[in-house]
Structure formats: C-alpha cells, structure tokens
C-alpha cells in the first residue's frame, strides 16, 4: 500500500503539483535523519545530509522508475550523500594535525557485560559499531533496525545480494570480536 501511495504522490509531483512532495518529506524525514546519523554520528551533518537527500530526490524525481520502491531509491541517494560527507571528513582529517591523546580509549569503561545496564550495553555496542566501515554500519543498521531485506540493501549499496550477505556475516563477526575484546579488557581491569 505504501508503494502505491508513494507512486501516486510522485505522479502528482511530476504532473506539476510540486507541493505534494511535502508529504514524502513528512513521511521519510525522521527515518532519513536516523539513517544519516547512524553513518555520520553528528547531528548537524546528519540533518544537512537528510535535507540534501530530499533536495536531490526532488531534482531527480523524473529518473525514478516506478517499478521499484521509492524508499529504496531514496535511501540510496541518502547513502551516497553520507558517503561523500565521510570521504570529505576523512580528507580533512588527513590535512589537519590530530592529537592522539584526545582519542577515546575503549578500556575506560568500568564494568563487565553482566553488570551493565541496557544503556551501558548500548554504549558498548556503539563503540564496537564505530569500528565498522560505513558500508558495514549501513548494512547492520538497516538489516536489524529498519528490517530491510537483502535485496533492498543490495539496491541501496549497489552490492550483489550475495555480497550483502557476506558483508553482514563479516560485520557481525567483527562486532562479536570487538565486543569480546572490549569486555575482556574491562573485566581484567576490574580484577586488578
């Protein structure tokens, strides 16, 4: 049903009712911001990326093929904008001096997993997620949080479905290994 609603709205916009696009913005704005924030980890950059995603989608709406879901096509645009921002940020970091003492060290957390609250567990998971590549973060977040299918993830990332499965598997393994290492270090520091 949502596919039909989106398609009808797109037909209205392409037919000259440009105000109809606002309903797509309202429908997708929160999820788009969350999607961008998961990748960029910065509120302002995520808000800007979400805004640019809507602008770019509006400008390219004529290229949208009505045979697929608007959300998948749209999240592909958002994904590319976020990747561009990450590349820009990485380039800027290389050109500026960094102080290694300012980096946060995972061993600063002071509890074992069994004694952690849900909030603390989330913190550990966020730490481990930050070690994943941008593509791995997108795959993990959208597969588990947004419950997107392998095929939708394949369209968004332009990876084959088999490659999406492989990368999801590897990302889960990395998360498990990083969490195990973080927690071992913390338990050892508590026993000293």
N, C-alpha and C positions, 0 to 999 in steps of 0.2 A: 504494500500500500504506500509506504514512504517513497518507493521508487517512482510510483505513478504521480504522487504529489509533487515531488521534485521535478519530474519531467514536465508536468503541467505548468509549474512556475517558470521553468526555463523557456518553454514555448511562449508564455506571456511576455517574458523579458525580451526574447528575440523578436517578438511581434510588435515591440515598441513600448510596452508597459514596463519601463525601467524601474518603477517603484516596487514592482513585485519581487525584485531581487532582495529587498529588505527582509522578506520572510525567510529566505535561505540564510541570511546573516544571523537572524534571531535564532533559527533552528540549530545552526552549527557553531555559533561563536564560542560558547563555553568549552565544548569538546575540542575545538581548534586551538584555543588558548592552552588547554591542558596538554594537548598533543605537542605543541611548540615548547611549552615549559619543560616537559619531560626531556626534550633534547637540549634545550639551551640553558636551563637552570638559572634563568634570570627573568624576573617579572617584566621588566621594561622591554627586553629583547623579544620575549615571547609575545607580548602584546603587539609589538611592531610587526613581528613575523606573521601573526594571525591577521592583522589588518592588511598587510601586503598580500597575503593569500587571497583574501576576498577581492581586493583590487585586481589582482592578476586573473582570478577566476572570472570576474565580471568582464574584463577586457578580452578574454579568450573564450567566452561562453559559446561563441559561434563554432568553435572547434570541438566542443563536447559532442561525442557520439551518444545518441540516445539509447544505444543498445547496452550500455553498462550503467552502473550505479554512479550517481553524481558524487556521493560521498567518497568513493574510492578515487575518482578523478580529482576531486578537490583536495583530498589528503595527500595526494601525490604532489600537487602544487605546493602545499604547506611543507611537506617533507623536503622538497628541493630548496625552498626558501631558507629553511632551517640549516640545511647542509651548507648553503652558500654563506650563511652567517657564521657557522662553525669554522669554515675554511678561512674566512676573513679574520675571525678571532685568533685562530692558530697562527696566521701570518703576522698579526700584530704582536703576539706574544714573542715570536722569534725575533722581531725587530726591537723589542724593549728588553731592558735588563730585568731579571727576576731575582728575588731574594729567596734562596732555598729554605731559610729559617722560617719564612712566612707560611710555608705549606703545612697543611694539617696532617698529622700522622695518625693512622688508624689505631695505634696502640694506646692512645689517650683515653679510650673508653674504658670504664672501670667495672664491668660486670660480665658474668658468664651468661650464655643464652637462656639457661633455665631460670635465671633470676631476673630476667629483663621484662619490663612491661611491654605492652603492644607498641607503645610509642618508641621505646628504645630498640625494639626489634626492627621497626620501620627504619630507624636511623641506621642500623647496621646494614639493612638491605639497600638503603640509598647509597651508602658508602661503596658497597660492592657493585651496585649498578653504575656508579660513576666510572668504574674501571672498564666498562664495556665500550665498544666502539659506538658511534652514533647509529649505525645500521642495526647493531645488536639491541640497543636501547629501544629503537622503534619497534623491532620485531617482538621483543619481550613485552613491552608495554601494551601494544595493540593486540597481541595474541591473548594475553591474560587479563588485562584490564578492560579493553574495549571489545574483547571476544570476536575479533576479526578472523576470518577464515584464512587458510594458507593461500588460497587463490587471490583474495583481496590484498594480502600482504605482498604477494608476487607482483600484482599490478602497481602498487604504491612504490615498491622499491626497485622495480624492473629486474628482479631476480627470478629465476625459474622456480616453480613450486618445490622442486627437489632441493634447490639451493636454499630456499627459505627454511625447509625442514632441517637441513644440515646446520644452518646458522643458528636456528633456535636451539638445536641439540647442543651445539658448542657453547652458546651463550649460557644455557642452563648449567653446563659443566663448569664454566668459568665462575658463575655466581656461587655454585656449591663450593668450589675450591677456595675462592676468596673469602667466603663466609667462614669456612672451616679454619683458614689461616688466621683471620681476624679474631675469631673466638678462642683459638688455641693460645694466641699471644695474650689475650685478655685474662684467660683463666690462669696462665702461667704467672702473669704479673700480680694476680690476686694471691697466689700461693707463696709469693716471696716474702 
